[in-house]
């Protein structure tokens, strides 16, 4: 991510890193070096420190992830309430996660949601990395759920259709 800093922002950050060097003795040299780079205006050098700074997730993408997790919560609840679980395996109802190579922004949001104690059961019962792209599958599932009128309680037949079985 490319971050553009004004001179004032560089000064504020340099001062914060200098203070941090006194508070974090183990990393003092790093913080002082970064403060110096910010003060001296060595953009290429200080920008390296921001390479792992993520882009903001769009509202549409955040809404997509929230809908996916909500649907998996409903799927798990419906499955738990079934007396006849034939045609649906426990493996199928677990949230498969996102592809760690191509859907990292979605995976990162799921991690942040878990840290914020949102959808914890769905996330922890599922998988982090699907190792294959899943967004297109999830969009199909959401469309099917919307076809049913977005019910919060699912029948076995609706479960089977949403899961694509």
Biotite code that builds the C-alpha atoms (Angstrom):
import biotite.structure as struc

atoms = struc.array([
    struc.Atom([0.000, 0.000, 0.000], chain_id="A", res_id=1, res_name="UNK", atom_name="CA", element="C"),
    struc.Atom([1.301, 3.403, -0.926], chain_id="A", res_id=2, res_name="UNK", atom_name="CA", element="C"),
    struc.Atom([0.980, 5.921, 1.894], chain_id="A", res_id=3, res_name="UNK", atom_name="CA", element="C"),
    struc.Atom([1.456, 9.627, 1.263], chain_id="A", res_id=4, res_name="UNK", atom_name="CA", element="C"),
    struc.Atom([2.430, 11.603, 4.348], chain_id="A", res_id=5, res_name="UNK", atom_name="CA", element="C"),
    struc.Atom([2.444, 15.365, 4.754], chain_id="A", res_id=6, res_name="UNK", atom_name="CA", element="C"),
    struc.Atom([5.390, 17.018, 6.483], chain_id="A", res_id=7, res_name="UNK", atom_name="CA", element="C"),
    struc.Atom([3.235, 17.512, 9.563], chain_id="A", res_id=8, res_name="UNK", atom_name="CA", element="C"),
    struc.Atom([2.238, 13.833, 9.629], chain_id="A", res_id=9, res_name="UNK", atom_name="CA", element="C"),
    struc.Atom([5.894, 12.811, 9.246], chain_id="A", res_id=10, res_name="UNK", atom_name="CA", element="C"),
    struc.Atom([6.815, 15.039, 12.203], chain_id="A", res_id=11, res_name="UNK", atom_name="CA", element="C"),
    struc.Atom([4.027, 13.606, 14.364], chain_id="A", res_id=12, res_name="UNK", atom_name="CA", element="C"),
    struc.Atom([5.000, 10.028, 13.487], chain_id="A", res_id=13, res_name="UNK", atom_name="CA", element="C"),
    struc.Atom([8.698, 10.735, 14.043], chain_id="A", res_id=14, res_name="UNK", atom_name="CA", element="C"),
    struc.Atom([7.913, 12.097, 17.502], chain_id="A", res_id=15, res_name="UNK", atom_name="CA", element="C"),
    struc.Atom([5.725, 9.082, 18.292], chain_id="A", res_id=16, res_name="UNK", atom_name="CA", element="C"),
    struc.Atom([8.447, 6.664, 17.202], chain_id="A", res_id=17, res_name="UNK", atom_name="CA", element="C"),
    struc.Atom([10.987, 8.525, 19.320], chain_id="A", res_id=18, res_name="UNK", atom_name="CA", element="C"),
    struc.Atom([8.703, 8.219, 22.353], chain_id="A", res_id=19, res_name="UNK", atom_name="CA", element="C"),
    struc.Atom([8.118, 4.564, 21.503], chain_id="A", res_id=20, res_name="UNK", atom_name="CA", element="C"),
    struc.Atom([11.885, 3.992, 21.496], chain_id="A", res_id=21, res_name="UNK", atom_name="CA", element="C"),
    struc.Atom([11.893, 4.893, 25.210], chain_id="A", res_id=22, res_name="UNK", atom_name="CA", element="C"),
    struc.Atom([8.896, 2.696, 25.989], chain_id="A", res_id=23, res_name="UNK", atom_name="CA", element="C"),
    struc.Atom([9.993, -0.333, 23.973], chain_id="A", res_id=24, res_name="UNK", atom_name="CA", element="C"),
    struc.Atom([13.643, -0.774, 24.885], chain_id="A", res_id=25, res_name="UNK", atom_name="CA", element="C"),
    struc.Atom([13.943, -4.093, 23.019], chain_id="A", res_id=26, res_name="UNK", atom_name="CA", element="C"),
    struc.Atom([13.181, -2.347, 19.712], chain_id="A", res_id=27, res_name="UNK", atom_name="CA", element="C"),
    struc.Atom([14.581, 1.076, 20.535], chain_id="A", res_id=28, res_name="UNK", atom_name="CA", element="C"),
    struc.Atom([17.079, 1.137, 17.653], chain_id="A", res_id=29, res_name="UNK", atom_name="CA", element="C"),
    struc.Atom([14.377, 0.313, 15.094], chain_id="A", res_id=30, res_name="UNK", atom_name="CA", element="C"),
    struc.Atom([12.049, 3.027, 16.408], chain_id="A", res_id=31, res_name="UNK", atom_name="CA", element="C"),
    struc.Atom([14.828, 5.645, 16.475], chain_id="A", res_id=32, res_name="UNK", atom_name="CA", element="C"),
    struc.Atom([15.934, 4.717, 12.951], chain_id="A", res_id=33, res_name="UNK", atom_name="CA", element="C"),
    struc.Atom([12.374, 5.064, 11.662], chain_id="A", res_id=34, res_name="UNK", atom_name="CA", element="C"),
    struc.Atom([11.956, 8.398, 13.465], chain_id="A", res_id=35, res_name="UNK", atom_name="CA", element="C"),
    struc.Atom([15.142, 9.644, 11.787], chain_id="A", res_id=36, res_name="UNK", atom_name="CA", element="C"),
    struc.Atom([13.995, 8.451, 8.347], chain_id="A", res_id=37, res_name="UNK", atom_name="CA", element="C"),
    struc.Atom([10.665, 10.211, 8.814], chain_id="A", res_id=38, res_name="UNK", atom_name="CA", element="C"),
    struc.Atom([12.333, 13.469, 9.913], chain_id="A", res_id=39, res_name="UNK", atom_name="CA", element="C"),
    struc.Atom([14.883, 13.340, 7.095], chain_id="A", res_id=40, res_name="UNK", atom_name="CA", element="C"),
    struc.Atom([12.206, 12.703, 4.470], chain_id="A", res_id=41, res_name="UNK", atom_name="CA", element="C"),
    struc.Atom([13.653, 9.458, 3.152], chain_id="A", res_id=42, res_name="UNK", atom_name="CA", element="C"),
    struc.Atom([10.332, 8.301, 1.755], chain_id="A", res_id=43, res_name="UNK", atom_name="CA", element="C"),
    struc.Atom([11.637, 5.108, 0.160], chain_id="A", res_id=44, res_name="UNK", atom_name="CA", element="C"),
    struc.Atom([13.167, 3.994, 3.455], chain_id="A", res_id=45, res_name="UNK", atom_name="CA", element="C"),
    struc.Atom([10.293, 4.814, 5.792], chain_id="A", res_id=46, res_name="UNK", atom_name="CA", element="C"),
    struc.Atom([7.665, 3.544, 3.344], chain_id="A", res_id=47, res_name="UNK", atom_name="CA", element="C"),
    struc.Atom([9.207, 0.048, 3.708], chain_id="A", res_id=48, res_name="UNK", atom_name="CA", element="C"),
    struc.Atom([7.873, 0.057, 7.276], chain_id="A", res_id=49, res_name="UNK", atom_name="CA", element="C"),
    struc.Atom([4.332, 0.396, 5.956], chain_id="A", res_id=50, res_name="UNK", atom_name="CA", element="C"),
    struc.Atom([4.480, -2.475, 3.439], chain_id="A", res_id=51, res_name="UNK", atom_name="CA", element="C"),
    struc.Atom([2.343, -4.714, 5.642], chain_id="A", res_id=52, res_name="UNK", atom_name="CA", element="C"),
    struc.Atom([-0.301, -2.009, 6.082], chain_id="A", res_id=53, res_name="UNK", atom_name="CA", element="C"),
    struc.Atom([-3.518, -3.314, 4.521], chain_id="A", res_id=54, res_name="UNK", atom_name="CA", element="C"),
    struc.Atom([-5.935, -1.466, 2.302], chain_id="A", res_id=55, res_name="UNK", atom_name="CA", element="C"),
    struc.Atom([-9.351, -0.747, 3.786], chain_id="A", res_id=56, res_name="UNK", atom_name="CA", element="C"),
    struc.Atom([-11.858, -3.466, 3.018], chain_id="A", res_id=57, res_name="UNK", atom_name="CA", element="C"),
    struc.Atom([-14.733, -1.984, 1.014], chain_id="A", res_id=58, res_name="UNK", atom_name="CA", element="C"),
    struc.Atom([-18.162, -1.810, 2.620], chain_id="A", res_id=59, res_name="UNK", atom_name="CA", element="C"),
    struc.Atom([-19.492, -4.210, -0.038], chain_id="A", res_id=60, res_name="UNK", atom_name="CA", element="C"),
    struc.Atom([-16.794, -6.780, 0.705], chain_id="A", res_id=61, res_name="UNK", atom_name="CA", element="C"),
    struc.Atom([-17.328, -6.450, 4.465], chain_id="A", res_id=62, res_name="UNK", atom_name="CA", element="C"),
    struc.Atom([-21.070, -6.929, 3.951], chain_id="A", res_id=63, res_name="UNK", atom_name="CA", element="C"),
    struc.Atom([-20.371, -10.002, 1.815], chain_id="A", res_id=64, res_name="UNK", atom_name="CA", element="C"),
    struc.Atom([-18.229, -11.591, 4.540], chain_id="A", res_id=65, res_name="UNK", atom_name="CA", element="C"),
    struc.Atom([-20.826, -10.781, 7.210], chain_id="A", res_id=66, res_name="UNK", atom_name="CA", element="C"),
    struc.Atom([-23.580, -12.343, 5.074], chain_id="A", res_id=67, res_name="UNK", atom_name="CA", element="C"),
    struc.Atom([-21.473, -15.455, 4.507], chain_id="A", res_id=68, res_name="UNK", atom_name="CA", element="C"),
    struc.Atom([-20.816, -15.912, 8.212], chain_id="A", res_id=69, res_name="UNK", atom_name="CA", element="C"),
    struc.Atom([-24.474, -15.258, 9.031], chain_id="A", res_id=70, res_name="UNK", atom_name="CA", element="C"),
    struc.Atom([-25.555, -17.911, 6.541], chain_id="A", res_id=71, res_name="UNK", atom_name="CA", element="C"),
    struc.Atom([-23.103, -20.421, 8.005], chain_id="A", res_id=72, res_name="UNK", atom_name="CA", element="C"),
    struc.Atom([-24.453, -19.644, 11.474], chain_id="A", res_id=73, res_name="UNK", atom_name="CA", element="C"),
    struc.Atom([-27.969, -20.362, 10.222], chain_id="A", res_id=74, res_name="UNK", atom_name="CA", element="C"),
    struc.Atom([-26.752, -23.517, 8.461], chain_id="A", res_id=75, res_name="UNK", atom_name="CA", element="C"),
    struc.Atom([-25.143, -24.807, 11.663], chain_id="A", res_id=76, res_name="UNK", atom_name="CA", element="C"),
    struc.Atom([-28.246, -23.970, 13.716], chain_id="A", res_id=77, res_name="UNK", atom_name="CA", element="C"),
    struc.Atom([-30.564, -25.655, 11.211], chain_id="A", res_id=78, res_name="UNK", atom_name="CA", element="C"),
    struc.Atom([-28.342, -28.732, 10.993], chain_id="A", res_id=79, res_name="UNK", atom_name="CA", element="C"),
    struc.Atom([-28.214, -29.037, 14.793], chain_id="A", res_id=80, res_name="UNK", atom_name="CA", element="C"),
    struc.Atom([-32.022, -28.980, 14.858], chain_id="A", res_id=81, res_name="UNK", atom_name="CA", element="C"),
    struc.Atom([-32.498, -31.733, 12.273], chain_id="A", res_id=82, res_name="UNK", atom_name="CA", element="C"),
    struc.Atom([-33.612, -35.139, 13.419], chain_id="A", res_id=83, res_name="UNK", atom_name="CA", element="C"),
    struc.Atom([-32.838, -36.624, 9.980], chain_id="A", res_id=84, res_name="UNK", atom_name="CA", element="C"),
    struc.Atom([-29.367, -35.493, 8.885], chain_id="A", res_id=85, res_name="UNK", atom_name="CA", element="C"),
    struc.Atom([-29.126, -37.810, 5.891], chain_id="A", res_id=86, res_name="UNK", atom_name="CA", element="C"),
    struc.Atom([-27.758, -36.215, 2.702], chain_id="A", res_id=87, res_name="UNK", atom_name="CA", element="C"),
    struc.Atom([-25.882, -33.578, 4.753], chain_id="A", res_id=88, res_name="UNK", atom_name="CA", element="C"),
    struc.Atom([-22.552, -34.284, 6.401], chain_id="A", res_id=89, res_name="UNK", atom_name="CA", element="C"),
    struc.Atom([-21.140, -32.377, 9.343], chain_id="A", res_id=90, res_name="UNK", atom_name="CA", element="C"),
    struc.Atom([-18.163, -31.447, 7.160], chain_id="A", res_id=91, res_name="UNK", atom_name="CA", element="C"),
    struc.Atom([-20.457, -29.665, 4.659], chain_id="A", res_id=92, res_name="UNK", atom_name="CA", element="C"),
    struc.Atom([-21.906, -27.273, 7.231], chain_id="A", res_id=93, res_name="UNK", atom_name="CA", element="C"),
    struc.Atom([-18.552, -25.914, 8.417], chain_id="A", res_id=94, res_name="UNK", atom_name="CA", element="C"),
    struc.Atom([-17.412, -22.539, 7.124], chain_id="A", res_id=95, res_name="UNK", atom_name="CA", element="C"),
    struc.Atom([-14.664, -23.406, 4.594], chain_id="A", res_id=96, res_name="UNK", atom_name="CA", element="C"),
    struc.Atom([-12.793, -20.100, 4.916], chain_id="A", res_id=97, res_name="UNK", atom_name="CA", element="C"),
    struc.Atom([-11.163, -18.134, 2.104], chain_id="A", res_id=98, res_name="UNK", atom_name="CA", element="C"),
    struc.Atom([-8.256, -18.791, -0.216], chain_id="A", res_id=99, res_name="UNK", atom_name="CA", element="C"),
    struc.Atom([-5.111, -17.594, 1.547], chain_id="A", res_id=100, res_name="UNK", atom_name="CA", element="C"),
    struc.Atom([-3.431, -16.707, -1.752], chain_id="A", res_id=101, res_name="UNK", atom_name="CA", element="C"),
    struc.Atom([-6.247, -14.930, -3.597], chain_id="A", res_id=102, res_name="UNK", atom_name="CA", element="C"),
    struc.Atom([-8.804, -13.885, -0.969], chain_id="A", res_id=103, res_name="UNK", atom_name="CA", element="C"),
    struc.Atom([-6.470, -12.630, 1.748], chain_id="A", res_id=104, res_name="UNK", atom_name="CA", element="C"),
    struc.Atom([-8.429, -9.443, 2.408], chain_id="A", res_id=105, res_name="UNK", atom_name="CA", element="C"),
    struc.Atom([-11.510, -11.532, 3.233], chain_id="A", res_id=106, res_name="UNK", atom_name="CA", element="C"),
    struc.Atom([-9.450, -13.901, 5.370], chain_id="A", res_id=107, res_name="UNK", atom_name="CA", element="C"),
    struc.Atom([-7.993, -10.928, 7.250], chain_id="A", res_id=108, res_name="UNK", atom_name="CA", element="C"),
    struc.Atom([-11.465, -9.566, 7.972], chain_id="A", res_id=109, res_name="UNK", atom_name="CA", element="C"),
    struc.Atom([-12.566, -12.964, 9.306], chain_id="A", res_id=110, res_name="UNK", atom_name="CA", element="C"),
    struc.Atom([-9.542, -12.946, 11.635], chain_id="A", res_id=111, res_name="UNK", atom_name="CA", element="C"),
    struc.Atom([-10.427, -9.428, 12.814], chain_id="A", res_id=112, res_name="UNK", atom_name="CA", element="C"),
    struc.Atom([-14.041, -10.446, 13.418], chain_id="A", res_id=113, res_name="UNK", atom_name="CA", element="C"),
    struc.Atom([-12.907, -13.384, 15.525], chain_id="A", res_id=114, res_name="UNK", atom_name="CA", element="C"),
    struc.Atom([-10.589, -11.144, 17.564], chain_id="A", res_id=115, res_name="UNK", atom_name="CA", element="C"),
    struc.Atom([-13.610, -8.887, 18.129], chain_id="A", res_id=116, res_name="UNK", atom_name="CA", element="C"),
    struc.Atom([-15.648, -11.917, 19.281], chain_id="A", res_id=117, res_name="UNK", atom_name="CA", element="C"),
    struc.Atom([-18.017, -11.819, 16.294], chain_id="A", res_id=118, res_name="UNK", atom_name="CA", element="C"),
    struc.Atom([-19.170, -15.095, 14.702], chain_id="A", res_id=119, res_name="UNK", atom_name="CA", element="C"),
    struc.Atom([-16.630, -16.863, 16.907], chain_id="A", res_id=120, res_name="UNK", atom_name="CA", element="C"),
    struc.Atom([-18.375, -20.255, 16.821], chain_id="A", res_id=121, res_name="UNK", atom_name="CA", element="C"),
    struc.Atom([-18.718, -20.291, 13.029], chain_id="A", res_id=122, res_name="UNK", atom_name="CA", element="C"),
    struc.Atom([-15.118, -19.211, 12.498], chain_id="A", res_id=123, res_name="UNK", atom_name="CA", element="C"),
    struc.Atom([-13.599, -21.571, 15.070], chain_id="A", res_id=124, res_name="UNK", atom_name="CA", element="C"),
    struc.Atom([-15.719, -24.542, 13.956], chain_id="A", res_id=125, res_name="UNK", atom_name="CA", element="C"),
    struc.Atom([-14.700, -23.954, 10.343], chain_id="A", res_id=126, res_name="UNK", atom_name="CA", element="C"),
    struc.Atom([-11.454, -23.578, 8.471], chain_id="A", res_id=127, res_name="UNK", atom_name="CA", element="C"),
    struc.Atom([-9.239, -20.560, 7.868], chain_id="A", res_id=128, res_name="UNK", atom_name="CA", element="C"),
    struc.Atom([-7.793, -21.338, 4.487], chain_id="A", res_id=129, res_name="UNK", atom_name="CA", element="C"),
    struc.Atom([-9.912, -23.017, 1.850], chain_id="A", res_id=130, res_name="UNK", atom_name="CA", element="C"),
    struc.Atom([-6.883, -23.228, -0.499], chain_id="A", res_id=131, res_name="UNK", atom_name="CA", element="C"),
    struc.Atom([-9.277, -22.520, -3.388], chain_id="A", res_id=132, res_name="UNK", atom_name="CA", element="C"),
    struc.Atom([-11.276, -19.434, -4.304], chain_id="A", res_id=133, res_name="UNK", atom_name="CA", element="C"),
    struc.Atom([-14.647, -19.530, -2.550], chain_id="A", res_id=134, res_name="UNK", atom_name="CA", element="C"),
    struc.Atom([-16.231, -16.093, -3.021], chain_id="A", res_id=135, res_name="UNK", atom_name="CA", element="C"),
    struc.Atom([-18.130, -17.192, -6.143], chain_id="A", res_id=136, res_name="UNK", atom_name="CA", element="C"),
    struc.Atom([-19.515, -20.193, -4.220], chain_id="A", res_id=137, res_name="UNK", atom_name="CA", element="C"),
    struc.Atom([-20.573, -17.985, -1.317], chain_id="A", res_id=138, res_name="UNK", atom_name="CA", element="C"),
    struc.Atom([-22.295, -15.524, -3.666], chain_id="A", res_id=139, res_name="UNK", atom_name="CA", element="C"),
    struc.Atom([-24.305, -18.424, -5.122], chain_id="A", res_id=140, res_name="UNK", atom_name="CA", element="C"),
    struc.Atom([-25.255, -19.524, -1.605], chain_id="A", res_id=141, res_name="UNK", atom_name="CA", element="C"),
    struc.Atom([-26.372, -15.994, -0.693], chain_id="A", res_id=142, res_name="UNK", atom_name="CA", element="C"),
    struc.Atom([-28.440, -15.755, -3.890], chain_id="A", res_id=143, res_name="UNK", atom_name="CA", element="C"),
    struc.Atom([-30.137, -19.066, -3.066], chain_id="A", res_id=144, res_name="UNK", atom_name="CA", element="C"),
    struc.Atom([-30.859, -17.893, 0.502], chain_id="A", res_id=145, res_name="UNK", atom_name="CA", element="C"),
    struc.Atom([-32.327, -14.666, -0.911], chain_id="A", res_id=146, res_name="UNK", atom_name="CA", element="C"),
    struc.Atom([-34.507, -16.727, -3.285], chain_id="A", res_id=147, res_name="UNK", atom_name="CA", element="C"),
    struc.Atom([-35.997, -18.344, -0.192], chain_id="A", res_id=148, res_name="UNK", atom_name="CA", element="C"),
    struc.Atom([-36.853, -14.897, 1.209], chain_id="A", res_id=149, res_name="UNK", atom_name="CA", element="C"),
    struc.Atom([-33.840, -14.668, 3.566], chain_id="A", res_id=150, res_name="UNK", atom_name="CA", element="C"),
    struc.Atom([-35.293, -16.893, 6.280], chain_id="A", res_id=151, res_name="UNK", atom_name="CA", element="C"),
    struc.Atom([-33.476, -17.143, 9.611], chain_id="A", res_id=152, res_name="UNK", atom_name="CA", element="C"),
    struc.Atom([-34.707, -20.674, 10.116], chain_id="A", res_id=153, res_name="UNK", atom_name="CA", element="C"),
    struc.Atom([-33.866, -23.130, 7.350], chain_id="A", res_id=154, res_name="UNK", atom_name="CA", element="C"),
    struc.Atom([-35.535, -26.403, 6.426], chain_id="A", res_id=155, res_name="UNK", atom_name="CA", element="C"),
    struc.Atom([-33.551, -29.486, 5.454], chain_id="A", res_id=156, res_name="UNK", atom_name="CA", element="C"),
    struc.Atom([-34.485, -28.954, 1.809], chain_id="A", res_id=157, res_name="UNK", atom_name="CA", element="C"),
    struc.Atom([-33.306, -25.326, 1.931], chain_id="A", res_id=158, res_name="UNK", atom_name="CA", element="C"),
    struc.Atom([-30.064, -26.443, 3.572], chain_id="A", res_id=159, res_name="UNK", atom_name="CA", element="C"),
    struc.Atom([-29.416, -28.947, 0.816], chain_id="A", res_id=160, res_name="UNK", atom_name="CA", element="C"),
    struc.Atom([-30.088, -26.343, -1.882], chain_id="A", res_id=161, res_name="UNK", atom_name="CA", element="C"),
    struc.Atom([-27.994, -23.618, -0.227], chain_id="A", res_id=162, res_name="UNK", atom_name="CA", element="C"),
    struc.Atom([-25.106, -26.045, 0.218], chain_id="A", res_id=163, res_name="UNK", atom_name="CA", element="C"),
    struc.Atom([-25.452, -26.987, -3.449], chain_id="A", res_id=164, res_name="UNK", atom_name="CA", element="C"),
    struc.Atom([-26.016, -30.684, -2.850], chain_id="A", res_id=165, res_name="UNK", atom_name="CA", element="C"),
])
